[in-house]
Amino acid sequence: MRRGHFETLRPVCVVCHNAPIAIASAIREDDDDILEGIAACTNGDCLREYPIVDGIPIFVANIRAWLSANPLQLLGRDDLSPEVESLIGDVLGAGSAYDTLRQHVGIYADAHYASTPFRHDAAPDIDGPAIDIGCATGGTTFDLAARLQRLTVGVDLNFAMLRVASAAMRRGRVRYARRRVGLVYEREEREVDAPARGLADFWCCDAAVLPFAPASFAFAASINVIDCLASPHDALAEIARVLRPGGTTLIATPYDWSPSATAVEQWLGGHSQRGAQRGASEPVLRRMLSELGLEIVSEQPSVPWRLRLHDRSTMEYAVHVVVAKR
């Protein structure tokens, strides 16, 4: 976490919501970069502490539940040899938390750094910082920072993916396990071409409870993430809350709903096809944005987005892209 970016963004406590967060201790630093430490709420009645690990602050309200649910993400390592990593994968087996995590990180790292990433046209002339909500391994964050030439913070709840993004920012390189087939992976190491790396930072945050004051950002992106959240409505409401008057948001989604990520009741469409909208998701998104005070200025109904799963499998989506103004 870069001190300069932290001071510019001025995060607020996600527990009490009414006090700024301060750096309580910087245990390990590299120039302006805090690699390990503790941040804390300045409200004397709260004093909630937030860890900073591998340069990534974890600003999550229920930190005990998050840590309990994600020990593998937090304590994972990328310095094992491919041979030992392969052995561990074989022993733990298909469908294990380790296997699932390796797959997901590899899929998104590959999409961001080894193939043509998801592209969008929104690059307004803004006067203020930007946020990339659901940044995964960080490729879109670097792209936004370069296009906008503004401080851009990428946020995600997946710490393992943020670790890849953080390494790309600090070292200009990424390394990850790329799945060939089954439990067979190959180690990938790539240089990262991101000339605006110095404008980026990566924080672990919940999209539905962002650690920022109202009107903090001039641009907010939510690219292919709202159909992966427990409450898409709360995430959209957070975008509206942290966006400045006159600010722009870009929202992209393939509406690929799954009950394992989002309860059916929280889906934007995708059910109740007997209703007036016949289960369509697009009208629900448009209505929610309007109710939140966001005016749609452009739409692209079908933008291609491709994810490589393994050597013989690719997932291709047709993504709905909406640009709206506050």
N, C-alpha and C positions, 0 to 999 in steps of 0.2 A: 504494500500500500504506500503510495507516494505521499509524503507529507504535504507537498504543495497542492495535490489534487484533493486530499482530505480537507485542507483548510478552505479550498474554493467551494467544495460541495457541502461543507458544514452539516454532516449527518445528525439526525435527531434520534433519540431513543425509540425503539419499536415496542417497548413495554409500557412506559408512561406517556409517550407521545408528546411531551411538552418540555423537554430539556435537551440541549445539545449533548453530543457524545464527545469526549475528550480522550486524548492518548494518555493512558494512565502509566504505562511503562513500555519502553522500546528495548526489548531484550537483545535483539540482533538487528543491525542496520547495515545498509550499504548506501552511503551518501544520503540521498533524499528518500531512500526506500526502506520502510520498516518491514523486515522479513519475518520477525516474530515478536509478539508483544501482547499487550492487553489494552483495549479501549473500554471506557466506562461512561455510564450516564452521569451527568453532573448534578442531577436532582438528588438532594440529600435523602429524600424519602424513597428513592428507587435504587440508585447506585448499581444498576445491572452491569455486569462485566461481559465483554465480548472478546473472544480470542482472535489473535492475528496469527495465522499459520501459513508458512510458505509464501508470505507476502500478501495473503488474502484475508481480509477481515470477515468474520462471520457474524453478520448483523441479523440474527434470527431471534424472534421473541421467546419461543420455548426452546432454549438452547439445550436443555437436558433431553427432551424428546428427540431433537434433531441429531444430537451426538449419539444417542442410543440407537437410532435407526440407521445411522450412516457411518459406523466405525471404519468400514472397509474403505469408503471414499476418503476419509480424513487421514487414516494411517497407512494407506496404500503407498507404494513406492514404484519408481520407474527406473531404478538403477540395477535391477536384477538382470543377469544374463538371459538371453533368449532361451537357453537350454533349461535353466532352473524355472523360469516363468512357464515354459511349456510343461514341465513336470508337475508344477503346482496345478496348472489348468487341467491336466489329465487326472490327477488325484481327486480334485474337488468335483470334476465332472460337469457334463452338460446340464444347464438349468440352474447351476449354483449361482450364488450372488456374485462370486468372482467372475464366472463366465459371462453373466449378464452385463456386469460393469465393463469388462473388457470389450464386449461387442459394442455397447453403446458409445463408449469413448472412441473406439476405433472408427465407427461409422461416421460420427460427426467430425472427428479430426481429419478423416479422409475427405469428407465433403468440403471442409474449410481450407485444406492446405494441399490436397493432391488432385483435385478435380475442379471443374468449373463451379464456383459457389453460386448460391441463390442470388440472383441479381434483381435490383429494383431501380427505379428511376428517380426516386425522391431524394433530392439533395438541395434543399432550400438554402438561401443565404440567411444564416441565423446569427444572432448576437447573444451567445450564451452557451452553456454546456449541453451535452446530449447524453441520453441514456439508451442502452441496448438491453432490453428486458428479455431474458431467456437467451443469453449470448452463447451458451454451450462452450465450445472450445475457442471462441474469440475471433474467428475470421471475419464475421460481419462487423464486429466492433472496430477492428483495424480499418475495414473498408469505410465505415461511417466516419471515423476520425480523419481519414485521408480526404474524403469527399467534402466534409464540412469544415475541416481545419479548425476544429474546436475540441476541447477536452471532452472525451467520451468514456463513460463508465459502463462496462459490461457487467450485468448482474445475472446470477443463476443460483439455483439451490443445489446443483450437482457439483460438489467440490472437486471430484476427479476430473471433470471437464475443465473447471476453472484452473486446475493445476497445469493442464496443457496450455491454456491461454496465457497463464502467468509466465510459463517458461518461454513461450513465443515472444512475449513482451520484454522479458529481461535478458534472454540469451539470443534471441533471433533464430531459435531452432525449436522444433518440436520432435518428440519421439513418442511412439505409441505402438500398440500391437494391432496389426491389420489382419483380419480373419481371411484365411484362404478357403477353408471348408471345415465343418464340424468343429473340433477342438484344435485345429491346426492354425497357428498364427505366424506371421512374419514380423520382425521388428522393422518399423519404418522410422527413419530419421531424415528430417528435411530442414533446409534453410527456409526462413520465413521472409518473404518480400513485403515488408510493412513499413514504408517510410515514415508513417505517422505514429510509430510505436510510442514515442514519448508523450503523445496526447491521450493515451489509453490507460485505463486501470481496470482491475477486476475485483469485484466484491461478491461475497456469498450472501444473498438476500432472497426473501420471499417476495414474489411478484405481487402478492395481494397485501403485503405490509411493508412498503418500502421505507427505508430510513432517511427520508428527505422531507424537508418542509414543503408546504404548498408553493407552487409556482417556481420550482427550482430549475426547470429545464426548458430550453428553447426548442428542443427536438426530442421525441421519444419514439423508439422503434420497438415493436413486438412482433418478431418474425418467426412464424411457424411454432408458436408456443401456447397460444390460449386454449388449444384443444388438448393440452397436456397438463392442465392445472386443475386443482380441486374446485376452484371457484373462478371461472372466466369473468363473471360479472364484477367480482371484487378487483380483479386485475385490471379490467377496463376502467373501473372507478379510480384506481390508483393512478393510471395514466392521466386521466382528466385532472386529478388533484395536483400532481407534481408538474404539470405542463403550464407554462406561462401563458397569460392572455396573448393571443396572436401566434402562439407556438404551433408547431406542426407535429402530428403523429403519423407513423406508418404502421399499419397493422396487416399482417399477412397470415393466412391460415388455410390449410387444406380441409379443415373440419373432419379430421380423422379421429373421431371420438372413440374412447375406450373406457369402459366402466372401471378398469383397474386404476385409471388416472383421475377420472372425473365421474362422479355419480350421474346417472342418466338425468336426474332432475336438474342438474346444473348445465347440461348441454345447451348450446345455442342452436335450437332446431335438432334435426337428427332423430326425431321421434314424433309421435302424434300426427301421422300423415293424414288423419281424417280432419284436421283443423283447416283453418282458412289458408295458411301458408303451405299446407301439405308436407309439413316436416322440413321445409327448406331452412337452411341456416342463415343465408345472406340477409333476408329481411329482419331477422332477429338482431343480427349485429348492427345493421343500419339503425334500427329503432333504439337500441341501447346507447349507441354513440350520440344520437340526437338527445336522448333523455339526460345524458351526462354533459350536455353543452358543447359537443363536438360536431362541427359542420363538415360533412364529406365534400371534398373538392375534386376528387378523382377516384376512379376505380379501374382495376384490371381484373376481369372475371376469371382468367385462366393463365397463370404464369407457371411454366414448368419448373419443377424442383425434383432432382434425382438424388437418391441415396444408394450407395453401394453397400450391400449386405455381406456378400462374399464373392468369390471368383465367378460364380455362376448365378448370382441373384442380384437384381437391382429393383428398388422400389421407386416408382415414378408417380409424382403427385401433380395435380393441377390446382395451383394455389390462388385463392381470392385475395387480392391486394387492395387495401383501402387507404387513402391519404385523407386526413381530416385536420381541420384547424380548430383551435380553442377560441 
